[in-house]
Amino acid sequence: TRQAAEYIQKMVDDRRNFLIAGGTYSGKTTLMNCVLSLIDPEHRLFVIEQVQELKIVSPNHVLTECDPEQGVTAKRAVMLAMRFSPGRIFLGELRGAEAYDWMDAANTGHPGSGATIHSDSAADALRRLEKLVMSADSGVPYEAVQADIGDTVHSVLYIQQKHGNRRLSQICEIQGFDRESGKYRVNSLNFGD
């Protein structure tokens, strides 16, 4: 909807960190392409993918295609990104321990970063991110990981495919993590269909 498009443009302009969540073939990459096309070309983008699928229109970008057999894992690529003075860091898909490094980068000087993640809902995306961050075995306690996610991820855009149609079905603003209740503070936005 127009309101959802306006929300996404504001999210980009305000440099909010985000996840694009959904199942296989739901349209995550297509939506990420749309979001990337909205970014000011003055901002330097560092994009990491396992297999190149994103179509980056900004002339100010660095693209790294991972090849674990050659020693270039997504985790290593996020760490290497710091050498290229990126304004924002994007991962074509969070799959493992690189989630820890992406969150650390997004929360320490690279606002407006984003990634896609497989999940069955916006809430499930946060739980999956928890598992991926914990797989880095950084020694950070689980509750601290949840608090970091609540501070780092500002929006989750959930896209789904039903009967061959793809649609952005949920947009959630994440407003931190409540240690007392053990839950994320989530504002689900409804822009209609």
C-alpha positions as CSV (number, residue, x, y, z in Angstrom):
1,T,0.0,0.0,0.0
2,R,1.0,3.6,-0.3
3,Q,1.3,3.9,3.5
4,A,3.6,0.9,3.7
5,A,5.8,2.4,0.9
6,E,5.9,5.6,2.8
7,Y,6.9,3.8,6.0
8,I,9.7,2.0,4.2
9,Q,11.0,5.3,2.6
10,K,11.0,6.9,6.1
11,M,12.8,3.8,7.6
12,V,15.5,4.2,4.9
13,D,15.8,8.0,5.3
14,D,16.0,7.7,9.2
15,R,18.7,5.0,8.8
16,R,16.8,2.4,10.8
17,N,18.2,-1.1,10.9
18,F,15.9,-3.7,9.5
19,L,15.2,-7.3,8.7
20,I,13.2,-8.6,5.7
21,A,11.7,-11.9,6.7
22,G,9.8,-14.5,4.9
23,G,9.8,-18.1,3.5
24,T,11.5,-19.5,0.5
25,Y,10.4,-17.7,-2.8
26,S,8.3,-15.2,-0.8
27,G,10.0,-12.2,-2.4
28,K,12.6,-11.2,0.2
29,T,15.3,-10.5,-2.4
30,T,12.9,-8.5,-4.6
31,L,11.8,-6.4,-1.5
32,M,15.5,-5.9,-0.6
33,N,16.2,-4.6,-4.1
34,C,13.4,-2.1,-3.7
35,V,14.7,-0.9,-0.3
36,L,18.3,-0.6,-1.6
37,S,17.1,1.5,-4.5
38,L,15.7,4.1,-2.0
39,I,19.0,4.7,-0.4
40,D,20.8,8.0,-1.0
41,P,23.6,7.3,-3.5
42,E,26.0,9.2,-1.3
43,H,25.8,6.4,1.3
44,R,28.5,3.8,0.8
45,L,26.9,0.3,0.7
46,F,28.7,-2.9,1.5
47,V,26.6,-5.9,0.3
48,I,27.4,-9.5,1.2
49,E,25.7,-12.4,-0.6
50,Q,26.3,-16.2,-0.8
51,V,25.2,-16.1,-4.5
52,Q,24.7,-12.7,-6.2
53,E,21.0,-12.0,-6.6
54,L,20.6,-8.4,-5.6
55,K,20.6,-5.7,-8.3
56,I,22.3,-2.8,-6.7
57,V,21.6,0.5,-8.6
58,S,23.7,2.7,-6.3
59,P,27.1,3.5,-7.9
60,N,28.6,3.8,-4.4
61,H,28.8,0.1,-3.3
62,V,31.1,-2.8,-2.7
63,L,29.7,-6.3,-3.4
64,T,31.3,-9.4,-1.8
65,E,30.1,-12.9,-3.0
66,C,31.0,-15.5,-0.3
67,D,32.9,-18.6,-1.2
68,P,33.5,-20.7,1.9
69,E,35.7,-23.1,-0.1
70,Q,38.1,-20.2,-0.7
71,G,37.9,-19.0,2.9
72,V,35.4,-16.2,2.3
73,T,32.6,-16.9,4.7
74,A,29.8,-14.5,5.4
75,K,31.2,-14.0,8.9
76,R,34.6,-13.1,7.5
77,A,33.1,-10.8,4.9
78,V,31.3,-8.8,7.6
79,M,34.6,-8.3,9.4
80,L,36.3,-7.4,6.1
81,A,33.6,-4.9,5.4
82,M,35.1,-2.6,8.0
83,R,38.1,-2.0,5.8
84,F,35.9,-0.4,3.1
85,S,34.4,2.4,5.3
86,P,30.8,1.3,4.7
87,G,28.0,3.6,5.6
88,R,25.5,0.6,5.7
89,I,26.0,-3.1,5.6
90,F,23.6,-5.5,3.9
91,L,23.5,-9.3,3.9
92,G,21.6,-11.1,1.2
93,E,20.6,-13.7,3.9
94,L,21.5,-14.3,7.5
95,R,22.2,-18.0,7.8
96,G,24.7,-18.5,10.7
97,A,27.2,-16.9,13.0
98,E,27.6,-13.9,10.7
99,A,24.4,-12.6,12.4
100,Y,26.5,-11.7,15.5
101,D,28.9,-9.6,13.4
102,W,26.2,-8.0,11.3
103,M,24.4,-6.9,14.5
104,D,27.6,-5.6,16.0
105,A,28.3,-3.5,12.9
106,A,24.8,-2.3,12.6
107,N,24.8,-1.1,16.2
108,T,28.3,0.5,16.2
109,G,28.4,3.1,13.5
110,H,26.6,1.6,10.5
111,P,23.0,2.6,11.0
112,G,20.5,1.8,8.3
113,S,21.9,-1.7,7.7
114,G,19.7,-4.6,6.7
115,A,19.5,-8.3,6.0
116,T,17.0,-11.0,4.9
117,I,16.2,-13.9,7.1
118,H,14.0,-17.0,6.6
119,S,11.0,-17.1,9.0
120,D,7.3,-17.8,9.2
121,S,6.4,-14.4,10.8
122,A,7.9,-11.2,12.0
123,A,8.1,-12.5,15.6
124,D,9.7,-15.7,14.3
125,A,12.4,-13.6,12.6
126,L,13.5,-12.3,16.0
127,R,13.6,-15.8,17.5
128,R,15.6,-17.1,14.5
129,L,18.0,-14.1,14.8
130,E,18.5,-15.0,18.4
131,K,19.5,-18.6,17.4
132,L,21.9,-17.4,14.7
133,V,23.6,-14.9,17.0
134,M,24.0,-17.5,19.7
135,S,25.6,-19.9,17.1
136,A,28.6,-17.5,17.1
137,D,29.4,-18.8,20.5
138,S,30.6,-15.3,21.6
139,G,30.0,-16.0,25.3
140,V,27.3,-13.3,25.4
141,P,24.5,-14.4,27.7
142,Y,21.1,-15.2,26.0
143,E,19.3,-12.3,27.7
144,A,22.0,-9.9,26.6
145,V,21.6,-11.1,23.0
146,Q,17.9,-10.4,23.2
147,A,18.5,-6.9,24.6
148,D,21.0,-6.3,21.8
149,I,18.5,-7.4,19.2
150,G,15.9,-5.1,20.7
151,D,18.3,-2.2,20.5
152,T,19.7,-3.0,17.0
153,V,16.8,-4.1,14.9
154,H,14.2,-1.3,14.5
155,S,11.9,-2.8,11.9
156,V,10.9,-6.2,10.6
157,L,9.2,-6.4,7.2
158,Y,7.5,-9.8,6.7
159,I,6.7,-10.8,3.2
160,Q,4.8,-13.9,2.2
161,Q,3.6,-15.8,-0.8
162,K,0.1,-17.3,-0.9
163,H,-1.4,-18.9,-4.0
164,G,1.3,-17.4,-6.2
165,N,0.8,-13.8,-4.9
166,R,3.5,-12.1,-2.9
167,R,2.6,-9.4,-0.4
168,L,4.1,-7.4,2.5
169,S,1.8,-8.8,5.2
170,Q,3.4,-7.4,8.4
171,I,5.5,-4.5,9.3
172,C,6.7,-4.4,12.9
173,E,8.6,-1.7,14.8
174,I,10.8,-3.1,17.5
175,Q,11.0,-0.8,20.5
176,G,13.5,-2.7,22.7
177,F,13.4,-5.8,24.8
178,D,11.6,-6.0,28.2
179,R,13.8,-8.0,30.6
180,E,10.9,-8.4,33.1
181,S,8.5,-10.0,30.7
182,G,11.2,-11.6,28.5
183,K,9.5,-10.2,25.4
184,Y,10.3,-7.7,22.7
185,R,8.3,-4.5,22.7
186,V,6.7,-4.7,19.2
187,N,4.4,-2.3,17.5
188,S,2.6,-4.1,14.7
189,L,1.6,-1.6,12.0
190,N,-1.5,-2.3,9.9
191,F,-1.6,-0.5,6.6
192,G,-4.4,-2.6,5.1
193,D,-4.3,-4.5,1.9
